[in-house]
Amino acid sequence: MSVLRPFSASDMFKFNNINLDVWTETYGLSFYLNYLSTWPDLCYVQAAPSGRLMGYILGNAEGSNNDWHGHVTALTVAPEYRRLSIARKLTALLEFVSDTVYHAFFVDLFVRCKNEVAIEMYEGMGYSVWRRIREYYGTLGLGSRGRDEEDAFDMRKPLSRDSSRRSVRPNGREMIVDHTGV
């Protein structure tokens, strides 16, 4: 049986099997350490009985007033462990903590518009598109002329504090903003 537990600094030495996936956005060690020290209650891993990491989530709490929310900064599952509801369990825990500890109005996340599998999964968990952000993801490789090239959907899920569901927009896919305005 696998274990859902808090993400620890030593897990950074064990997550290559997850981070080498094409859909996973990776960061420098200082980024992960900042999250673990600032929002330890919003960072979790799922580990197999062998200790091998199956997936992880990093989150934070941000915003102000009616925009106060939990944010999924990174959610990823190793390819060999996908379709086992690991992402759903990790996300549900972040939503629960955002709701009960941080009293957030909603949880949001950004996902590549081309990642149809992830978008469908998030919609199945109650998220909806709030807006499309132009050129959010960078692909600063050869031929990119040094600019971002891939759009993202900002997806949101209302929590109990958002009883009027102000964080839901029926025409979110039509609301297009530039990355500089985010």
JOVENBEL-V690706 format. One record per pair of residues at least 6 apart in sequence whose ideal C-beta (glycine too) atoms are under 6 Angstrom apart, sorted by the first residue. I is the first residue (numbers start at 1). J is the second residue. D is the distance in Angstrom with one decimal. If there is no record, write none. Layout:
# JOVENBEL-V690706
i=I j=J d=D
i=I j=J d=D
This chain:
# JOVENBEL-V690706
i=2 j=46 d=5.6
i=2 j=48 d=5.3
i=3 j=47 d=5.1
i=4 j=46 d=5.3
i=6 j=44 d=5.9
i=7 j=43 d=3.9
i=7 j=44 d=5.6
i=7 j=45 d=4.9
i=7 j=56 d=5.8
i=9 j=36 d=6.0
i=11 j=45 d=5.5
i=12 j=32 d=5.6
i=14 j=53 d=5.2
i=15 j=53 d=5.1
i=17 j=78 d=4.9
i=18 j=53 d=5.9
i=18 j=76 d=5.4
i=18 j=78 d=4.6
i=19 j=26 d=4.7
i=21 j=79 d=5.9
i=24 j=76 d=4.4
i=35 j=43 d=5.6
i=35 j=58 d=4.9
i=36 j=43 d=5.7
i=39 j=60 d=4.8
i=41 j=97 d=5.4
i=42 j=59 d=3.6
i=42 j=94 d=5.7
i=42 j=97 d=5.8
i=43 j=58 d=5.0
i=44 j=57 d=5.4
i=44 j=90 d=5.7
i=44 j=93 d=5.8
i=45 j=53 d=5.5
i=45 j=56 d=4.4
i=46 j=54 d=4.4
i=46 j=55 d=4.9
i=46 j=86 d=4.9
i=47 j=53 d=5.6
i=48 j=54 d=5.6
i=54 j=78 d=5.8
i=54 j=81 d=4.1
i=54 j=86 d=5.6
i=55 j=77 d=3.5
i=55 j=86 d=4.6
i=57 j=75 d=4.7
i=57 j=90 d=4.0
i=57 j=94 d=5.6
i=58 j=73 d=4.6
i=58 j=74 d=4.4
i=59 j=70 d=5.8
i=59 j=71 d=5.9
i=59 j=72 d=5.4
i=59 j=73 d=5.9
i=59 j=94 d=4.6
i=60 j=71 d=5.2
i=61 j=70 d=5.6
i=61 j=102 d=4.4
i=62 j=71 d=5.6
i=63 j=69 d=5.0
i=68 j=104 d=5.5
i=68 j=105 d=5.8
i=69 j=104 d=4.7
i=69 j=105 d=5.7
i=69 j=106 d=4.9
i=69 j=108 d=5.7
i=70 j=98 d=2.8
i=70 j=104 d=4.6
i=70 j=107 d=4.2
i=71 j=108 d=5.6
i=72 j=109 d=3.8
i=75 j=87 d=5.9
i=77 j=86 d=4.9
i=77 j=87 d=5.3
i=95 j=107 d=5.2
i=98 j=104 d=4.3
i=98 j=107 d=5.2
i=99 j=159 d=4.3
i=99 j=160 d=5.6
i=103 j=161 d=5.8
i=104 j=159 d=5.6
i=105 j=161 d=4.9
i=105 j=162 d=4.3
i=106 j=156 d=4.9
i=106 j=158 d=5.0
i=106 j=159 d=5.7
i=106 j=162 d=5.5
i=106 j=167 d=3.7
i=107 j=157 d=5.2
i=108 j=156 d=4.6
i=109 j=155 d=5.5
i=110 j=152 d=4.4
i=110 j=154 d=5.8
i=111 j=118 d=5.1
i=111 j=119 d=5.9
i=111 j=153 d=5.4
i=112 j=137 d=5.9
i=112 j=150 d=5.8
i=112 j=152 d=6.0
i=113 j=151 d=4.6
i=113 j=153 d=5.7
i=122 j=155 d=5.3
i=126 j=157 d=4.8
i=127 j=155 d=4.2
i=127 j=157 d=4.5
i=128 j=168 d=5.6
i=129 j=153 d=4.8
i=129 j=155 d=5.6
i=129 j=172 d=3.6
i=129 j=173 d=5.0
i=130 j=154 d=4.7
i=130 j=156 d=4.6
i=130 j=169 d=5.4
i=130 j=172 d=4.8
i=131 j=154 d=4.9
i=131 j=172 d=5.7
i=131 j=175 d=4.1
i=131 j=177 d=5.6
i=132 j=151 d=5.7
i=132 j=153 d=5.8
i=132 j=176 d=4.8
i=133 j=152 d=4.8
i=133 j=154 d=5.9
i=133 j=177 d=5.7
i=133 j=179 d=5.6
i=133 j=182 d=5.7
i=134 j=151 d=5.5
i=134 j=178 d=5.2
i=134 j=179 d=5.9
i=135 j=148 d=3.8
i=135 j=179 d=5.0
i=136 j=152 d=3.6
i=136 j=179 d=5.1
i=137 j=150 d=4.0
i=137 j=152 d=6.0
i=138 j=148 d=4.5
i=139 j=149 d=4.8
i=156 j=167 d=4.6
i=158 j=165 d=5.0
i=158 j=167 d=4.7
i=158 j=168 d=6.0
